Amino acid sequence: MQIKSIEQELIEGTEMILTRVTLNQVNSSCILSRLIIDTLGKPGIDNDLQLLGSGSQWEVVWTEPKLTIEQTREIISKAISFAGTA
């Protein structure tokens, strides 16, 4: 798995920031899901993340937790580094 891009945008009319991480070379959406949940917590409890995609390209989208782009890059990179050992 590789990070293709990380983007953040302000949601109009709110103070919420939407974070979108695009990953490519995803071999298993199940492993991706487990790594992201282990990293960001359980959807609906710890955050509002969504996993969107198919095949080898996936997006992870959330507004909580609030992280900078660099923090996001660091934790997602750390999470996907475990994919090679899974």
N, CA, C and O atoms as CSV, one atom per row, in Angstrom:
chain,resi,resn,atom,element,x,y,z
A,1,MET,N,N,0.847,-1.178,0.000
A,1,MET,CA,C,0.000,0.000,0.000
A,1,MET,C,C,0.888,1.235,0.000
A,1,MET,O,O,1.962,1.262,0.601
A,2,GLN,N,N,0.403,2.249,-0.691
A,2,GLN,CA,C,1.111,3.518,-0.745
A,2,GLN,C,C,0.122,4.664,-0.613
A,2,GLN,O,O,-1.014,4.583,-1.080
A,3,ILE,N,N,0.576,5.733,0.033
A,3,ILE,CA,C,-0.224,6.953,0.084
A,3,ILE,C,C,-0.058,7.661,-1.259
A,3,ILE,O,O,1.052,8.007,-1.663
A,4,LYS,N,N,-1.169,7.865,-1.933
A,4,LYS,CA,C,-1.154,8.597,-3.203
A,4,LYS,C,C,-1.280,10.092,-2.940
A,4,LYS,O,O,-0.568,10.898,-3.539
A,5,SER,N,N,-2.207,10.463,-2.027
A,5,SER,CA,C,-2.387,11.879,-1.702
A,5,SER,C,C,-3.078,12.029,-0.354
A,5,SER,O,O,-3.769,11.129,0.123
A,6,ILE,N,N,-2.867,13.193,0.240
A,6,ILE,CA,C,-3.574,13.586,1.462
A,6,ILE,C,C,-4.072,15.001,1.226
A,6,ILE,O,O,-3.303,15.896,0.875
A,7,GLU,N,N,-5.368,15.190,1.422
A,7,GLU,CA,C,-5.972,16.505,1.210
A,7,GLU,C,C,-6.837,16.851,2.411
A,7,GLU,O,O,-7.403,15.975,3.065
A,8,GLN,N,N,-6.928,18.146,2.686
A,8,GLN,CA,C,-7.851,18.625,3.706
A,8,GLN,C,C,-8.609,19.804,3.138
A,8,GLN,O,O,-8.057,20.626,2.407
A,9,GLU,N,N,-9.898,19.876,3.488
A,9,GLU,CA,C,-10.706,21.003,3.040
A,9,GLU,C,C,-11.687,21.382,4.133
A,9,GLU,O,O,-12.210,20.530,4.851
A,10,LEU,N,N,-11.922,22.677,4.242
A,10,LEU,CA,C,-12.887,23.196,5.194
A,10,LEU,C,C,-14.285,22.928,4.660
A,10,LEU,O,O,-14.571,23.215,3.497
A,11,ILE,N,N,-15.150,22.384,5.493
A,11,ILE,CA,C,-16.537,22.148,5.095
A,11,ILE,C,C,-17.278,23.471,5.228
A,11,ILE,O,O,-17.357,24.047,6.313
A,12,GLU,N,N,-17.814,23.938,4.117
A,12,GLU,CA,C,-18.440,25.250,4.056
A,12,GLU,C,C,-19.511,25.418,5.128
A,12,GLU,O,O,-20.341,24.534,5.341
A,13,GLY,N,N,-19.477,26.567,5.799
A,13,GLY,CA,C,-20.476,26.886,6.810
A,13,GLY,C,C,-20.207,26.250,8.162
A,13,GLY,O,O,-21.026,26.364,9.074
A,14,THR,N,N,-19.071,25.583,8.303
A,14,THR,CA,C,-18.713,24.948,9.575
A,14,THR,C,C,-17.248,25.242,9.879
A,14,THR,O,O,-16.544,25.865,9.084
A,15,GLU,N,N,-16.809,24.785,11.035
A,15,GLU,CA,C,-15.393,24.847,11.386
A,15,GLU,C,C,-14.754,23.472,11.242
A,15,GLU,O,O,-13.640,23.247,11.714
A,16,MET,N,N,-15.458,22.554,10.589
A,16,MET,CA,C,-14.968,21.186,10.444
A,16,MET,C,C,-14.063,21.063,9.227
A,16,MET,O,O,-14.313,21.661,8.180
A,17,ILE,N,N,-13.009,20.275,9.389
A,17,ILE,CA,C,-12.079,20.010,8.294
A,17,ILE,C,C,-12.218,18.556,7.883
A,17,ILE,O,O,-12.140,17.653,8.716
A,18,LEU,N,N,-12.424,18.337,6.588
A,18,LEU,CA,C,-12.528,16.998,6.027
A,18,LEU,C,C,-11.136,16.565,5.573
A,18,LEU,O,O,-10.488,17.254,4.786
A,19,THR,N,N,-10.686,15.420,6.077
A,19,THR,CA,C,-9.404,14.853,5.664
A,19,THR,C,C,-9.681,13.696,4.723
A,19,THR,O,O,-10.519,12.841,5.007
A,20,ARG,N,N,-8.966,13.673,3.589
A,20,ARG,CA,C,-9.126,12.608,2.599
A,20,ARG,C,C,-7.741,12.055,2.270
A,20,ARG,O,O,-6.867,12.782,1.799
A,21,VAL,N,N,-7.555,10.758,2.524
A,21,VAL,CA,C,-6.307,10.078,2.188
A,21,VAL,C,C,-6.616,9.086,1.074
A,21,VAL,O,O,-7.476,8.219,1.229
A,22,THR,N,N,-5.919,9.214,-0.042
A,22,THR,CA,C,-6.069,8.278,-1.150
A,22,THR,C,C,-4.884,7.322,-1.121
A,22,THR,O,O,-3.726,7.737,-1.097
A,23,LEU,N,N,-5.202,6.041,-1.123
A,23,LEU,CA,C,-4.181,4.993,-1.101
A,23,LEU,C,C,-4.269,4.196,-2.388
A,23,LEU,O,O,-5.364,3.947,-2.893
A,24,ASN,N,N,-3.123,3.795,-2.924
A,24,ASN,CA,C,-3.140,2.907,-4.075
A,24,ASN,C,C,-2.299,1.679,-3.762
A,24,ASN,O,O,-1.651,1.604,-2.717
A,25,GLN,N,N,-2.317,0.742,-4.660
A,25,GLN,CA,C,-1.648,-0.546,-4.489
A,25,GLN,C,C,-2.180,-1.294,-3.258
A,25,GLN,O,O,-1.429,-1.960,-2.546
A,26,VAL,N,N,-3.494,-1.167,-3.025
A,26,VAL,CA,C,-4.141,-1.876,-1.918
A,26,VAL,C,C,-4.455,-3.287,-2.398
A,26,VAL,O,O,-5.238,-3.475,-3.329
A,27,ASN,N,N,-3.846,-4.266,-1.764
A,27,ASN,CA,C,-4.074,-5.665,-2.142
A,27,ASN,C,C,-5.260,-6.278,-1.416
A,27,ASN,O,O,-5.887,-7.209,-1.922
A,28,SER,N,N,-5.574,-5.754,-0.221
A,28,SER,CA,C,-6.670,-6.312,0.568
A,28,SER,C,C,-7.414,-5.201,1.288
A,28,SER,O,O,-6.854,-4.533,2.157
A,29,SER,N,N,-8.686,-5.003,0.923
A,29,SER,CA,C,-9.491,-3.993,1.614
A,29,SER,C,C,-9.738,-4.400,3.061
A,29,SER,O,O,-9.940,-3.539,3.917
A,30,CYS,N,N,-9.726,-5.691,3.346
A,30,CYS,CA,C,-9.909,-6.168,4.726
A,30,CYS,C,C,-8.729,-5.753,5.598
A,30,CYS,O,O,-8.913,-5.275,6.717
A,31,ILE,N,N,-7.519,-5.939,5.078
A,31,ILE,CA,C,-6.331,-5.535,5.839
A,31,ILE,C,C,-6.307,-4.020,5.986
A,31,ILE,O,O,-6.002,-3.510,7.064
A,32,LEU,N,N,-6.625,-3.290,4.912
A,32,LEU,CA,C,-6.688,-1.833,4.984
A,32,LEU,C,C,-7.670,-1.398,6.066
A,32,LEU,O,O,-7.340,-0.539,6.884
A,33,SER,N,N,-8.862,-1.970,6.085
A,33,SER,CA,C,-9.878,-1.618,7.082
A,33,SER,C,C,-9.362,-1.845,8.488
A,33,SER,O,O,-9.510,-0.979,9.351
A,34,ARG,N,N,-8.762,-2.992,8.729
A,34,ARG,CA,C,-8.249,-3.317,10.062
A,34,ARG,C,C,-7.155,-2.341,10.479
A,34,ARG,O,O,-7.151,-1.871,11.617
A,35,LEU,N,N,-6.224,-2.030,9.574
A,35,LEU,CA,C,-5.139,-1.103,9.894
A,35,LEU,C,C,-5.677,0.289,10.224
A,35,LEU,O,O,-5.220,0.922,11.176
A,36,ILE,N,N,-6.646,0.766,9.442
A,36,ILE,CA,C,-7.197,2.102,9.668
A,36,ILE,C,C,-7.986,2.141,10.970
A,36,ILE,O,O,-7.870,3.106,11.726
A,37,ILE,N,N,-8.781,1.122,11.248
A,37,ILE,CA,C,-9.546,1.079,12.502
A,37,ILE,C,C,-8.601,0.987,13.692
A,37,ILE,O,O,-8.831,1.640,14.710
A,38,ASP,N,N,-7.543,0.189,13.584
A,38,ASP,CA,C,-6.558,0.109,14.665
A,38,ASP,C,C,-5.879,1.455,14.894
A,38,ASP,O,O,-5.502,1.775,16.021
A,39,THR,N,N,-5.721,2.241,13.836
A,39,THR,CA,C,-5.034,3.527,13.927
A,39,THR,C,C,-5.950,4.654,14.387
A,39,THR,O,O,-5.580,5.425,15.273
A,40,LEU,N,N,-7.134,4.761,13.802
A,40,LEU,CA,C,-8.029,5.891,14.074
A,40,LEU,C,C,-9.154,5.569,15.045
A,40,LEU,O,O,-9.817,6.483,15.536
A,41,GLY,N,N,-9.388,4.295,15.334
A,41,GLY,CA,C,-10.470,3.908,16.229
A,41,GLY,C,C,-11.686,3.419,15.466
A,41,GLY,O,O,-11.688,3.351,14.237
A,42,LYS,N,N,-12.715,3.081,16.221
A,42,LYS,CA,C,-13.917,2.486,15.638
A,42,LYS,C,C,-14.849,3.550,15.060
A,42,LYS,O,O,-15.179,4.522,15.739
A,43,PRO,N,N,-15.275,3.368,13.800
A,43,PRO,CA,C,-16.219,4.315,13.201
A,43,PRO,C,C,-17.510,4.392,14.013
A,43,PRO,O,O,-18.039,3.376,14.464
A,44,GLY,N,N,-18.004,5.616,14.191
A,44,GLY,CA,C,-19.246,5.803,14.934
A,44,GLY,C,C,-19.035,5.909,16.433
A,44,GLY,O,O,-19.929,6.354,17.154
A,45,ILE,N,N,-17.859,5.504,16.915
A,45,ILE,CA,C,-17.548,5.596,18.344
A,45,ILE,C,C,-16.416,6.597,18.550
A,45,ILE,O,O,-16.566,7.570,19.289
A,46,ASP,N,N,-15.291,6.357,17.900
A,46,ASP,CA,C,-14.107,7.194,18.057
A,46,ASP,C,C,-13.967,8.240,16.955
A,46,ASP,O,O,-13.231,9.213,17.117
A,47,ASN,N,N,-14.660,8.050,15.843
A,47,ASN,CA,C,-14.490,8.929,14.690
A,47,ASN,C,C,-15.666,8.772,13.738
A,47,ASN,O,O,-16.607,8.025,14.008
A,48,ASP,N,N,-15.600,9.482,12.629
A,48,ASP,CA,C,-16.651,9.392,11.606
A,48,ASP,C,C,-16.060,8.960,10.269
A,48,ASP,O,O,-16.509,9.407,9.214
A,49,LEU,N,N,-15.052,8.088,10.315
A,49,LEU,CA,C,-14.361,7.714,9.086
A,49,LEU,C,C,-15.205,6.864,8.161
A,49,LEU,O,O,-16.100,6.130,8.582
A,50,GLN,N,N,-14.884,6.992,6.885
A,50,GLN,CA,C,-15.497,6.172,5.836
A,50,GLN,C,C,-14.391,5.663,4.934
A,50,GLN,O,O,-13.444,6.387,4.626
A,51,LEU,N,N,-14.513,4.424,4.516
A,51,LEU,CA,C,-13.604,3.827,3.541
A,51,LEU,C,C,-14.364,3.693,2.230
A,51,LEU,O,O,-15.433,3.083,2.189
A,52,LEU,N,N,-13.822,4.258,1.168
A,52,LEU,CA,C,-14.486,4.253,-0.127
A,52,LEU,C,C,-13.506,3.771,-1.187
A,52,LEU,O,O,-12.364,4.229,-1.228
A,53,GLY,N,N,-13.933,2.866,-2.030
A,53,GLY,CA,C,-13.059,2.452,-3.113
A,53,GLY,C,C,-13.351,1.058,-3.597
A,53,GLY,O,O,-14.311,0.412,-3.178
A,54,SER,N,N,-12.500,0.615,-4.487
A,54,SER,CA,C,-12.571,-0.751,-4.990
A,54,SER,C,C,-11.241,-1.064,-5.654
A,54,SER,O,O,-10.464,-0.169,-5.987
A,55,GLY,N,N,-11.003,-2.346,-5.836
A,55,GLY,CA,C,-9.756,-2.745,-6.471
A,55,GLY,C,C,-8.558,-2.308,-5.660
A,55,GLY,O,O,-8.497,-2.534,-4.452
A,56,SER,N,N,-7.608,-1.682,-6.326
A,56,SER,CA,C,-6.362,-1.324,-5.652
A,56,SER,C,C,-6.306,0.130,-5.192
A,56,SER,O,O,-5.297,0.547,-4.623
A,57,GLN,N,N,-7.376,0.924,-5.426
A,57,GLN,CA,C,-7.375,2.316,-4.971
A,57,GLN,C,C,-8.518,2.564,-3.996
A,57,GLN,O,O,-9.673,2.254,-4.290
A,58,TRP,N,N,-8.192,3.120,-2.839
A,58,TRP,CA,C,-9.161,3.379,-1.784
A,58,TRP,C,C,-8.942,4.763,-1.207
A,58,TRP,O,O,-7.828,5.287,-1.213
A,59,GLU,N,N,-10.033,5.353,-0.702
A,59,GLU,CA,C,-9.966,6.618,0.022
A,59,GLU,C,C,-10.452,6.391,1.444
A,59,GLU,O,O,-11.407,5.653,1.687
A,60,VAL,N,N,-9.774,7.042,2.369
A,60,VAL,CA,C,-10.201,7.067,3.763
A,60,VAL,C,C,-10.553,8.524,4.037
A,60,VAL,O,O,-9.726,9.412,3.833
A,61,VAL,N,N,-11.782,8.776,4.501
A,61,VAL,CA,C,-12.288,10.131,4.680
A,61,VAL,C,C,-12.798,10.276,6.106
A,61,VAL,O,O,-13.495,9.394,6.608
A,62,TRP,N,N,-12.452,11.406,6.778
A,62,TRP,CA,C,-12.957,11.640,8.128
A,62,TRP,C,C,-12.850,13.120,8.497
A,62,TRP,O,O,-12.112,13.875,7.865
A,63,THR,N,N,-13.596,13.524,9.530
A,63,THR,CA,C,-13.463,14.856,10.116
A,63,THR,C,C,-12.926,14.768,11.541
A,63,THR,O,O,-12.345,15.734,12.037
A,64,GLU,N,N,-13.102,13.663,12.190
A,64,GLU,CA,C,-12.573,13.429,13.540
A,64,GLU,C,C,-11.762,12.153,13.516
A,64,GLU,O,O,-12.247,11.185,12.931
A,65,PRO,N,N,-10.623,12.056,14.068
A,65,PRO,CA,C,-9.928,13.088,14.841
A,65,PRO,C,C,-9.327,14.170,13.938
A,65,PRO,O,O,-9.025,13.940,12.767
A,66,LYS,N,N,-9.165,15.364,14.534
A,66,LYS,CA,C,-8.561,16.472,13.804
A,66,LYS,C,C,-7.044,16.309,13.851
A,66,LYS,O,O,-6.440,16.319,14.924
A,67,LEU,N,N,-6.447,16.162,12.692
A,67,LEU,CA,C,-5.001,15.992,12.579
A,67,LEU,C,C,-4.474,16.902,11.477
A,67,LEU,O,O,-5.186,17.204,10.520
A,68,THR,N,N,-3.227,17.337,11.616
A,68,THR,CA,C,-2.599,18.080,10.529
A,68,THR,C,C,-2.268,17.103,9.399
A,68,THR,O,O,-2.337,15.888,9.581
A,69,ILE,N,N,-1.914,17.637,8.246
A,69,ILE,CA,C,-1.525,16.767,7.130
A,69,ILE,C,C,-0.295,15.949,7.515
A,69,ILE,O,O,-0.217,14.762,7.200
A,70,GLU,N,N,0.667,16.578,8.194
A,70,GLU,CA,C,1.877,15.845,8.587
A,70,GLU,C,C,1.558,14.743,9.603
A,70,GLU,O,O,2.085,13.636,9.494
A,71,GLN,N,N,0.698,15.034,10.593
A,71,GLN,CA,C,0.287,13.991,11.551
A,71,GLN,C,C,-0.423,12.854,10.829
A,71,GLN,O,O,-0.199,11.680,11.125
A,72,THR,N,N,-1.278,13.213,9.883
A,72,THR,CA,C,-2.002,12.205,9.109
A,72,THR,C,C,-1.032,11.332,8.327
A,72,THR,O,O,-1.143,10.106,8.343
A,73,ARG,N,N,-0.083,11.960,7.642
A,73,ARG,CA,C,0.913,11.209,6.863
A,73,ARG,C,C,1.689,10.254,7.775
A,73,ARG,O,O,1.936,9.104,7.413
A,74,GLU,N,N,2.065,10.735,8.941
A,74,GLU,CA,C,2.846,9.919,9.871
A,74,GLU,C,C,2.069,8.699,10.356
A,74,GLU,O,O,2.595,7.586,10.327
A,75,ILE,N,N,0.825,8.888,10.803
A,75,ILE,CA,C,0.094,7.735,11.357
A,75,ILE,C,C,-0.357,6.762,10.273
A,75,ILE,O,O,-0.361,5.551,10.495
A,76,ILE,N,N,-0.737,7.277,9.098
A,76,ILE,CA,C,-1.142,6.373,8.016
A,76,ILE,C,C,0.074,5.607,7.497
A,76,ILE,O,O,-0.019,4.411,7.218
A,77,SER,N,N,1.211,6.287,7.367
A,77,SER,CA,C,2.440,5.598,6.940
A,77,SER,C,C,2.817,4.501,7.920
A,77,SER,O,O,3.199,3.401,7.522
A,78,LYS,N,N,2.706,4.812,9.206
A,78,LYS,CA,C,3.024,3.812,10.227
A,78,LYS,C,C,2.053,2.633,10.140
A,78,LYS,O,O,2.463,1.477,10.254
A,79,ALA,N,N,0.776,2.926,9.939
A,79,ALA,CA,C,-0.229,1.853,9.852
A,79,ALA,C,C,0.028,0.951,8.657
A,79,ALA,O,O,-0.002,-0.272,8.787
A,80,ILE,N,N,0.281,1.547,7.483
A,80,ILE,CA,C,0.447,0.703,6.303
A,80,ILE,C,C,1.797,0.001,6.285
A,80,ILE,O,O,1.982,-0.968,5.548
A,81,SER,N,N,2.739,0.479,7.087
A,81,SER,CA,C,4.014,-0.240,7.168
A,81,SER,C,C,3.814,-1.617,7.790
A,81,SER,O,O,4.602,-2.531,7.545
A,82,PHE,N,N,2.761,-1.768,8.594
A,82,PHE,CA,C,2.449,-3.060,9.197
A,82,PHE,C,C,1.793,-4.016,8.199
A,82,PHE,O,O,1.721,-5.219,8.451
A,83,ALA,N,N,1.317,-3.491,7.073
A,83,ALA,CA,C,0.656,-4.347,6.081
A,83,ALA,C,C,1.612,-5.397,5.533
A,83,ALA,O,O,1.197,-6.508,5.205
A,84,GLY,N,N,2.870,-5.052,5.435
A,84,GLY,CA,C,3.854,-6.004,4.944
A,84,GLY,C,C,4.135,-7.132,5.916
A,84,GLY,O,O,4.646,-8.185,5.534
A,85,THR,N,N,3.791,-6.902,7.196
A,85,THR,CA,C,4.017,-7.930,8.211
A,85,THR,C,C,2.748,-8.684,8.541
A,85,THR,O,O,2.777,-9.669,9.279
A,86,ALA,N,N,1.605,-8.211,7.984
A,86,ALA,CA,C,0.316,-8.852,8.298
A,86,ALA,C,C,0.117,-10.106,7.477
A,86,ALA,O,O,-0.908,-10.773,7.609
